[in-house]
Amino acid sequence: MKNTILALEKDLFFAVKIRDTLQHHGMIVTIARSLPAFEQRLTPATEDEQPALVIINTAITGVDWENAIRIARTHHLPVLAFGSHMDLSARARALQAGAQKVVANSKFTSDMPALVKRLLAEPPTTNDMQPDSTITHEIAEEE
């Protein structure tokens, strides 16, 4: 079974980049452009469509991405969030909402497959809402 990824991204061009990049590495990517579509895809009709990881853009407007992170965590899914390295508030809110990794756009774009594979390889957690302690270190290296 291939790894299925659910991404919350409104920008069509960047959504295609995420999908194509990860498909090249053997992953199935589903894109949601709204919170209702995101929630619907978290509980798919078949087990094969169940996402193993969620990717969320913290810079999207008009979508409650913080709630999307919290919802994904209630489904015990790891969350990889990305956004502007200048928006420290969004980073802090993503971590508070439960994202395991928060990286700058540049790191996400350049290391997307490795970041996703690393999160997929980590053992699933059911009760930890605390983010990975390496997140702050990774962000600091980006700046």
VOSE-48768 format. One record per atom (N, C-alpha, C): residue in one letter; atom name; x negated, y negated, z negated. Coordinates in nm, 4 decimals. Each point is the difference from the previous one (the first is absolute). Last residue first. Layout:
<nodes>
> res atom px py pz
> A CA X Y Z
...
</nodes>
This chain:
<nodes>
> res atom px py pz
> E N -1.6839 -3.0344 -0.9418
> E CA -0.0069 -0.1453 0.0024
> E C -0.1392 -0.0538 0.0068
> E N 0.1266 0.4745 -0.0294
> E CA 0.0486 -0.0579 0.1234
> E C -0.0291 -0.1487 0.0091
> E N -0.0895 0.2592 -0.3942
> E CA -0.0994 0.0234 0.1034
> E C 0.0396 -0.0639 0.1318
> A N 0.2999 -0.0083 -0.3639
> A CA -0.1108 -0.0903 -0.0250
> A C -0.1091 0.0165 0.1076
> I N 0.3671 0.2942 0.0007
> I CA 0.0400 -0.1332 0.0434
> I C -0.1162 -0.0969 -0.0168
> E N -0.0582 0.4371 -0.1581
> E CA 0.0078 -0.0012 0.1457
> E C 0.0349 -0.1391 0.0515
> H N 0.0039 0.0660 -0.4669
> H CA -0.1358 0.0064 0.0522
> H C 0.0003 -0.0062 0.1528
> T N 0.4105 0.0265 -0.2234
> T CA -0.0601 -0.1309 -0.0210
> T C -0.1403 -0.0031 0.0577
> I N 0.2240 0.4148 0.0093
> I CA 0.0578 -0.0990 0.0899
> I C -0.0670 -0.1352 -0.0151
> T N -0.0699 0.4213 -0.2526
> T CA -0.0997 -0.0443 0.0964
> T C 0.0520 -0.1109 0.0898
> S N 0.2600 0.2390 -0.3384
> S CA -0.0883 -0.1006 -0.0588
> S C -0.1053 -0.0505 0.0975
> D N 0.5097 0.1750 0.1087
> D CA -0.1353 0.0528 -0.0035
> D C -0.0945 -0.1096 -0.0501
> P N 0.5072 -0.0555 -0.1494
> P CA -0.0785 0.0081 0.1217
> P C -0.1379 0.0597 -0.0252
> Q N 0.4625 0.1105 -0.2753
> Q CA -0.1168 -0.0852 -0.0070
> Q C -0.0810 0.0158 0.1275
> M N 0.3920 0.2443 -0.1315
> M CA 0.0342 -0.1214 0.0734
> M C -0.1171 -0.0977 -0.0048
> D N 0.0945 0.5563 -0.0758
> D CA -0.0883 -0.1142 -0.0192
> D C 0.0442 -0.1155 0.0892
> N N 0.2017 0.4513 -0.0338
> N CA 0.0401 -0.0935 -0.1035
> N C -0.0927 -0.1195 -0.0146
> T N -0.0378 0.3655 0.3272
> T CA 0.1437 -0.0196 -0.0141
> T C 0.0361 -0.1065 -0.1010
> T N -0.4170 0.1467 0.3742
> T CA 0.0316 -0.0308 -0.1389
> T C 0.1478 -0.0293 -0.0093
> P N -0.3743 0.2768 0.3533
> P CA 0.1198 -0.0795 -0.0242
> P C 0.0218 -0.0215 -0.1490
> P N -0.4942 0.0610 0.2197
> P CA 0.1121 0.0801 -0.0506
> P C 0.1207 -0.0895 -0.0276
> E N -0.3477 -0.1277 0.3853
> E CA 0.0116 -0.0098 -0.1449
> E C 0.1181 0.0827 -0.0471
> A N -0.0996 -0.0623 0.4635
> A CA -0.0783 0.1059 -0.0629
> A C 0.0092 -0.0024 -0.1521
> L N 0.2022 -0.3336 0.2811
> L CA 0.0688 0.1276 0.0202
> L C -0.0714 0.1145 -0.0710
> L N -0.1961 -0.4312 0.0030
> L CA 0.1196 0.0026 -0.0850
> L C 0.0758 0.1315 0.0133
> R N -0.3757 -0.0629 0.2762
> R CA -0.0429 0.0023 -0.1398
> R C 0.1216 0.0064 -0.0930
> K N 0.0727 -0.0531 0.4637
> K CA -0.0449 0.1359 -0.0322
> K C -0.0409 0.0117 -0.1465
> V N 0.1134 -0.4282 0.1619
> V CA 0.1175 0.0873 -0.0042
> V C -0.0408 0.1419 -0.0402
> L N -0.3440 -0.3135 0.0676
> L CA 0.0805 -0.0385 -0.1160
> L C 0.1187 0.0942 -0.0172
> A N -0.2647 0.0514 0.3858
> A CA -0.0701 0.0464 -0.1198
> A C 0.0786 -0.0337 -0.1265
> P N 0.1667 -0.1563 0.4229
> P CA 0.0069 0.1472 -0.0126
> P C -0.0666 0.0514 -0.1279
> M N -0.0183 -0.4823 0.0774
> M CA 0.1339 0.0562 -0.0185
> M C 0.0005 0.1530 -0.0127
> D N -0.3537 -0.3793 0.0379
> D CA -0.0134 0.1287 -0.0691
> D C 0.1321 0.0745 -0.0169
> S N -0.0479 -0.4386 0.2247
> S CA -0.1237 0.0697 0.0348
> S C -0.0100 0.1411 -0.0579
> T N 0.3841 -0.2832 -0.0886
> T CA -0.0151 0.0173 0.1445
> T C -0.1232 0.0830 0.0343
> F N 0.0755 -0.1185 -0.4522
> F CA 0.1047 0.0907 0.0465
> F C -0.0186 0.0301 0.1482
> K N -0.2796 -0.3207 -0.1919
> K CA -0.0370 0.1356 -0.0432
> K C 0.1033 0.1014 0.0481
> S N 0.0917 -0.4530 0.0856
> S CA -0.1186 0.0415 0.0747
> S C -0.0429 0.1418 -0.0369
> N N 0.3628 -0.2077 -0.2369
> N CA 0.0347 0.0357 0.1384
> N C -0.1207 0.0545 0.0762
> A N -0.0237 0.0585 -0.5248
> A CA 0.0134 -0.1134 0.0908
> A C 0.0338 0.0509 0.1404
> V N 0.1457 0.2921 -0.4321
> V CA -0.1204 -0.0424 0.0721
> V C 0.0321 -0.1195 0.0889
> V N 0.1774 0.3581 -0.4197
> V CA 0.0342 -0.1264 0.0636
> V C -0.1275 -0.0512 0.0645
> K N 0.2200 0.4853 -0.2367
> K CA -0.1102 -0.0722 0.0638
> K C 0.0572 -0.1267 0.0611
> Q N 0.2884 0.2588 -0.2598
> Q CA -0.1249 0.0634 -0.0414
> Q C -0.1208 -0.0737 0.0554
> A N 0.5053 -0.2033 -0.1324
> A CA -0.0859 0.0423 0.1109
> A C -0.1296 0.0610 -0.0529
> G N 0.3884 -0.2020 -0.2572
> G CA -0.0403 0.1403 -0.0019
> G C -0.0858 0.0480 0.1150
> A N 0.1815 -0.4496 -0.1731
> A CA 0.1119 0.0808 0.0500
> A C -0.0361 0.1481 0.0083
> Q N -0.3294 -0.3190 -0.1223
> Q CA 0.1020 0.0057 -0.1054
> Q C 0.1171 0.0890 0.0413
> L N -0.3318 -0.0927 0.3201
> L CA -0.0533 0.0874 -0.1045
> L C 0.1027 0.0189 -0.1111
> A N 0.1064 -0.3058 0.3331
> A CA -0.0012 0.1352 0.0573
> A C -0.0506 0.1010 -0.1030
> R N -0.0143 -0.4571 -0.1125
> R CA 0.1381 0.0496 -0.0011
> R C 0.0083 0.1413 0.0568
> A N -0.4167 -0.2225 0.0130
> A CA 0.0375 0.0286 -0.1390
> A C 0.1410 0.0570 -0.0068
> R N -0.1502 -0.1434 0.4201
> R CA -0.0770 0.1162 -0.0459
> R C 0.0417 0.0402 -0.1408
> A N 0.1793 -0.3949 0.1750
> A CA 0.0606 0.1180 0.0629
> A C -0.0726 0.1265 -0.0430
> S N -0.1833 -0.4075 -0.1440
> S CA 0.1293 0.0236 -0.0648
> S C 0.0670 0.1248 0.0573
> L N -0.3989 -0.1695 0.1922
> L CA -0.0252 0.0753 -0.1228
> L C 0.1286 0.0318 -0.0749
> D N -0.1458 -0.1411 0.5010
> D CA 0.1230 0.0020 -0.0791
> D C -0.0168 0.0881 -0.1232
> M N -0.3376 -0.0577 0.3452
> M CA 0.0192 -0.1275 -0.0691
> M C 0.1204 0.0023 -0.0953
> H N -0.1231 0.3563 0.3015
> H CA -0.0964 -0.0026 -0.1112
> H C 0.0124 -0.1290 -0.0808
> S N 0.4097 0.2378 0.2789
> S CA -0.1038 -0.1019 0.0086
> S C -0.0927 0.0052 -0.1212
> G N 0.2438 0.4544 0.0865
> G CA 0.0432 -0.1378 0.0233
> G C -0.1191 -0.0935 0.0044
> F N 0.2098 0.5525 -0.1134
> F CA -0.1027 -0.0848 0.0585
> F C 0.0576 -0.1385 0.0237
> A N 0.0813 0.5246 -0.2703
> A CA 0.0480 -0.1329 0.0375
> A C -0.1159 -0.0788 0.0590
> L N 0.1632 0.5323 -0.1216
> L CA -0.1135 -0.0791 0.0464
> L C 0.0565 -0.1332 0.0470
> V N 0.1893 0.4258 -0.3299
> V CA 0.0238 -0.1205 0.0791
> V C -0.1326 -0.0682 0.0291
> P N 0.2332 0.5224 -0.1524
> P CA -0.1080 -0.0977 -0.0101
> P C 0.0277 -0.1167 0.0953
> L N 0.3983 0.2948 -0.2230
> L CA -0.0850 -0.0131 0.1175
> L C -0.1127 -0.0987 -0.0265
> H N 0.4094 0.1602 -0.2653
> H CA -0.1311 0.0565 -0.0303
> H C -0.0929 -0.0010 0.1205
> H N 0.4475 -0.1966 -0.0616
> H CA -0.0042 0.1235 0.0788
> H C -0.1358 0.0695 -0.0154
> T N 0.0712 -0.4135 -0.2008
> T CA 0.1015 0.0854 -0.0626
> T C 0.0118 0.1328 0.0744
> R N -0.2893 -0.3280 0.1761
> R CA -0.0567 0.0614 -0.1200
> R C 0.1030 0.0860 -0.0728
> A N 0.1366 -0.2539 0.3737
> A CA -0.0899 0.1075 0.0436
> A C -0.0586 0.0730 -0.1202
> I N 0.2581 -0.3809 -0.0877
> I CA 0.0845 0.1093 0.0484
> I C -0.0861 0.1186 0.0435
> R N -0.2204 -0.3981 -0.1248
> R CA 0.0616 0.0647 -0.1167
> R C 0.0855 0.1199 0.0421
> I N -0.1859 -0.2619 0.3428
> I CA -0.1055 0.0726 -0.0726
> I C 0.0607 0.0744 -0.1186
> A N 0.2864 -0.2803 0.2359
> A CA -0.0343 0.1171 0.0814
> A C -0.1081 0.0829 -0.0681
> N N 0.1164 -0.4135 -0.1870
> N CA 0.1015 0.1014 -0.0287
> N C -0.0275 0.1269 0.0801
> E N -0.2729 -0.3623 0.0913
> E CA -0.0259 0.0452 -0.1371
> E C 0.0994 0.1087 -0.0398
> W N 0.0497 -0.2223 0.4155
> W CA -0.1025 0.1047 0.0027
> W C -0.0355 0.0487 -0.1407
> D N 0.4090 -0.2524 0.2461
> D CA -0.0470 0.0114 -0.1375
> D C -0.0998 0.1153 -0.0095
> V N 0.1167 -0.3286 0.4281
> V CA 0.0162 0.1375 -0.0481
> V C -0.0586 0.0053 -0.1403
> G N -0.0253 -0.3940 0.2725
> G CA 0.1382 0.0416 0.0163
> G C 0.0282 0.1427 -0.0416
> T N -0.4954 -0.1123 0.1451
> T CA 0.0988 -0.0917 -0.0569
> T C 0.1395 0.0545 0.0257
> I N -0.5371 0.2087 -0.0502
> I CA 0.1240 -0.0090 0.0757
> I C 0.0988 -0.0907 -0.0724
> A N -0.4486 0.1357 -0.1494
> A CA 0.0173 -0.1320 0.0618
> A C 0.1310 -0.0113 0.0784
> T N -0.1866 0.3973 -0.2234
> T CA 0.0465 -0.0958 -0.1009
> T C 0.0225 -0.1398 0.0573
> N N 0.0235 0.5214 0.2003
> N CA -0.0627 -0.1284 0.0267
> N C 0.0564 -0.1017 -0.0988
> I N -0.0408 0.5615 -0.0296
> I CA 0.0838 -0.1203 -0.0077
> I C -0.0850 -0.1242 0.0218
> I N 0.0363 0.5882 0.0283
> I CA -0.0849 -0.1165 0.0266
> I C 0.0905 -0.1223 0.0027
> V N 0.0198 0.5435 -0.2032
> V CA 0.0665 -0.1213 0.0460
> V C -0.1047 -0.1092 0.0177
> L N 0.0312 0.5840 -0.0158
> L CA -0.0668 -0.1246 -0.0375
> L C 0.0790 -0.1162 0.0581
> A N 0.1368 0.4399 0.0690
> A CA -0.0984 0.0378 -0.1010
> A C -0.0688 -0.1240 -0.0561
> P N 0.5168 0.0981 0.2420
> P CA -0.1316 -0.0639 0.0011
> P C -0.0877 0.0497 -0.1141
> Q N 0.3899 0.2752 0.2683
> Q CA -0.0254 -0.0649 -0.1290
> Q C -0.1378 -0.0656 0.0028
> E N 0.2034 0.2822 0.3454
> E CA -0.0002 -0.1448 0.0212
> E C -0.0284 -0.0771 -0.1283
> D N 0.0423 0.4788 0.0110
> D CA -0.1127 -0.0348 0.0871
> D C -0.0108 -0.1501 0.0233
> E N 0.3700 0.1929 -0.2366
> E CA -0.1196 -0.0108 -0.0833
> E C -0.1223 -0.0389 0.0824
> T N 0.4957 -0.1549 0.1561
> T CA -0.0782 0.1229 -0.0119
> T C -0.1249 -0.0248 -0.0838
> A N 0.3214 -0.3501 0.0580
> A CA 0.0857 0.1175 0.0141
> A C -0.0770 0.1308 -0.0199
> P N -0.1803 -0.4577 -0.2418
> P CA 0.0350 0.0473 0.1341
> P C 0.0836 0.1273 -0.0027
> T N -0.1517 -0.4073 -0.3222
> T CA 0.0763 0.1228 -0.0222
> T C 0.0489 0.0529 0.1344
> L N -0.2613 -0.3865 -0.0084
> L CA -0.0592 0.0681 -0.1157
> L C 0.0716 0.1302 -0.0326
> R N 0.1441 -0.3106 0.3412
> R CA -0.1055 0.0904 0.0450
> R C -0.0733 0.0691 -0.1165
> Q N 0.3399 -0.3275 -0.0828
> Q CA 0.0606 0.1123 0.0712
> Q C -0.1059 0.1024 0.0408
> E N -0.1399 -0.4081 -0.1953
> E CA 0.0635 0.0885 -0.0986
> E C 0.0599 0.1228 0.0670
> F N -0.1781 -0.3288 0.2839
> F CA -0.1065 0.0606 -0.0799
> F C 0.0593 0.1009 -0.0992
> A N 0.2935 -0.2699 0.2432
> A CA -0.0578 0.1028 0.0870
> A C -0.1102 0.0761 -0.0729
> P N 0.1948 -0.3688 -0.2258
> P CA 0.0949 0.1116 0.0147
> P C -0.0540 0.1130 0.0884
> L N -0.2728 -0.3910 -0.0475
> L CA 0.0077 0.0801 -0.1223
> L C 0.1040 0.1120 0.0106
> S N -0.2420 -0.1661 0.4479
> S CA 0.0860 -0.0614 -0.1013
> S C 0.0024 0.0908 -0.1226
> R N -0.2380 0.1161 0.3932
> R CA -0.0141 -0.1456 0.0119
> R C 0.0874 -0.0745 -0.0997
> A N -0.2744 0.5064 0.0801
> A CA 0.1245 -0.0624 -0.0442
> A C -0.0225 -0.1508 0.0038
> I N -0.2468 0.4681 0.2289
> I CA -0.0022 -0.1416 -0.0348
> I C 0.1397 -0.0436 -0.0417
> T N -0.3166 0.4772 0.0270
> T CA 0.1319 -0.0580 0.0188
> T C -0.0071 -0.1432 -0.0485
> V N -0.3727 0.4080 0.1579
> V CA 0.0308 -0.1273 -0.0634
> V C 0.1400 -0.0443 0.0383
> I N -0.3633 0.4530 -0.0264
> I CA 0.1267 -0.0479 0.0551
> I C 0.0362 -0.1263 -0.0764
> M N -0.5090 0.2255 0.0979
> M CA 0.1074 -0.0320 -0.0941
> M C 0.1234 -0.0492 0.0750
> G N -0.4641 0.1180 0.1673
> G CA 0.0858 0.1140 -0.0310
> G C 0.1112 -0.0255 -0.0985
> H N -0.3300 -0.3136 0.2060
> H CA -0.0618 0.0801 -0.1055
> H C 0.0937 0.1102 -0.0511
> H N 0.1399 -0.3112 0.3275
> H CA -0.1269 0.0461 0.0559
> H C -0.0742 0.0907 -0.0988
> Q N 0.3867 -0.2260 -0.1383
> Q CA 0.0341 0.1157 0.0837
> Q C -0.1252 0.0586 0.0636
> L N -0.0426 -0.3989 -0.2477
> L CA 0.0159 0.1173 -0.0858
> L C 0.0411 0.1244 0.0789
> T N -0.0509 -0.4102 0.2351
> T CA -0.1260 0.0321 -0.0685
> T C 0.0140 0.1277 -0.0812
> D N 0.3878 -0.1783 0.2108
> D CA -0.0945 0.0592 0.0951
> D C -0.1311 0.0420 -0.0667
> R N 0.3338 -0.2231 -0.2667
> R CA 0.0479 0.1291 0.0514
> R C -0.1037 0.0667 0.0896
> I N -0.0912 -0.4366 -0.1523
> I CA -0.0017 0.0961 -0.1115
> I C 0.0376 0.1387 0.0516
> K N 0.0386 -0.3471 0.3087
> K CA -0.1414 0.0258 -0.0319
> K C -0.0121 0.1020 -0.1129
> V N 0.4279 -0.1546 0.1102
> V CA -0.0502 0.0902 0.1046
> V C -0.1466 0.0343 -0.0263
> A N 0.1932 -0.3174 -0.2795
> A CA 0.0623 0.1300 -0.0255
> A C -0.0496 0.1031 0.1011
> F N -0.1196 -0.4478 0.0594
> F CA -0.0809 0.0629 -0.1030
> F C 0.0563 0.1370 -0.0370
> F N 0.2389 -0.2543 0.3151
> F CA -0.1323 0.0304 0.0530
> F C -0.0875 0.0698 -0.1042
> L N 0.4369 -0.1510 -0.1266
> L CA 0.0047 0.1111 0.0954
> L C -0.1390 0.0382 0.0499
> D N 0.1482 -0.2158 -0.4768
> D CA -0.0689 -0.0423 0.1221
> D C -0.0122 0.1182 0.0962
> K N 0.1824 0.0523 -0.4439
> K CA 0.0931 -0.0666 0.0920
> K C -0.0639 -0.0368 0.1330
> E N -0.0785 0.3969 -0.3986
> E CA -0.0675 -0.1032 0.0788
> E C 0.0977 -0.0580 0.1009
> L N -0.0862 0.4199 -0.3693
> L CA 0.0921 -0.1132 -0.0007
> L C -0.0729 -0.1168 0.0655
> A N -0.0660 0.5652 0.0302
> A CA -0.0553 -0.1348 -0.0091
> A C 0.1113 -0.1034 0.0038
> L N -0.1135 0.5601 -0.0911
> L CA 0.1071 -0.0983 0.0181
> L C -0.0616 -0.1373 -0.0218
> I N -0.1884 0.5260 0.1390
> I CA -0.0228 -0.1283 -0.0656
> I C 0.1192 -0.0894 0.0306
> T N -0.1562 0.5574 0.0082
> T CA 0.0919 -0.1028 0.0452
> T C -0.0204 -0.1246 -0.0848
> N N -0.3009 0.4622 0.1462
> N CA 0.0310 -0.0996 -0.1017
> N C 0.0882 -0.1075 0.0608
> K N 0.0037 0.5137 0.1842
> K CA -0.0745 -0.1245 0.0058
> K C 0.0413 -0.0910 -0.1145
> M N 0.0034 0.5535 0.0259
> M CA 0.0835 -0.1186 0.0000
> M C -0.0878 -0.1246 0.0000
</nodes>
